[in-house]
Amino acid sequence: MKYQQTLVKLIQFSIVLLMLYPLYYVWETDKIKSACEQMNPGMSYSNTLSLLNNVGLDFSRMNGDYAQGEKWQGLVESHASFAGYACEISGFGNQIARVRMVKGKQIAP
């Protein structure tokens, strides 16, 4: 009897999670898409970080060092997407050169 009650509660909890996940997915991917659309080539690196921080986002991966004037690339990835959903931001030095949305296998390892 005790195990049945535990099983019922576990199933109820699973159903609630399955109902909430789509809302979380849409909320997070929309937040990333919106931030990505607000970025433009020529925008400074510090303004980019400011914009991301204002909406509660940050780079999940970063290659290169903007402070040294190097070519750099950053990804703002969704934690909710199983297939992969990210905003890819590339730049040189303190300026953005390219911004694009990437999905699935387009995301570089």
N, C-alpha and C positions, 0 to 999 in steps of 0.2 A: 504493500500500500504506500509506504513512504517513497519507494522508488518511482511509483506511478506519478505521485505528486511532483517529484523532482523532474521527471521526464516532461510532464505537462508544462511546468514553468520554463523549462529549457526550450520547448517548442514555441511557447508564447514569446519568449525573448527573441528567438530566431525570427519569428514573423515580424516583430517590431523592427528589428535590424534590417530586414529585407524591404520594409516599407520606407525606412529613413535613408537608406543608401542612395537611391536615385536623387533624392533632394540634395544630399551632400555633394554628389557628383555634379549635378547641374550648377549648384552654387559655386563650387570651386573652379570648375572649368570656365564658367562665365566670368569669374573674377580675373582669371589669367588672361582670357581673351580680351576683356575690357582694358586691362593694363597694357597689354601688347599693342592694342589699337591706338593707345594714347602716345606711344613712343614713335619718334620719327628719326630718320637719318640726320645727323648733325647735332642731335641732342647730346648734352654732356653726360658723362658717366655718373657724376654726382646727382644730377637731376633724375637720371634713370633710377638710381638707388632710392632717392627720395620718393619717387612715384611708387616704386614697389613697396617700400616700407609703409607708405600711407594706406595701402590696401591690404597690408598684412602678408606680403609676399617677400621672397628673397631668392637669390640664385641658389639652385640646388647643385649645380656644377659650374665650374669656372676654369677656363684654360687661358694662360697668358696673364700678363701684369700690365694693367692700364697705366699705372704710376710710372713705369719704366718706358712708356711710349711704345709698348709692344702691341702686336695684333692680339686681340682677345676674343673669346666667345663664351657666352654664358647661357645657361638653360634655367628657365623657371618652370619646373615640372609639377604636374598635378599628382597628388598623393592618392586621389580617388580613382584614377583611371588605371585599369588593369592592362589595357592595350598601349598606353602611352599617350600623353597629351602635354605639350609644352610650348613655351614661347622661346624661340632661339634668338638671341641678341648678339650681334657681332660688331666689333669696332676696332679702331686703331687709336692708340693713345687715349685721350679723354673724350673721344666722340664716337657715337654710334654710326656704323656704316650700313647695317642691314638688320631688319626685324622681320621675323616671319613665324607663323604658327606651324608646328610640326606635330605629326601624329604617327603612332605606331612605329613601323620600321624606319621611318625618316629620322628618328632620333638617333644620333651618333652615339656609339658606346663610350 
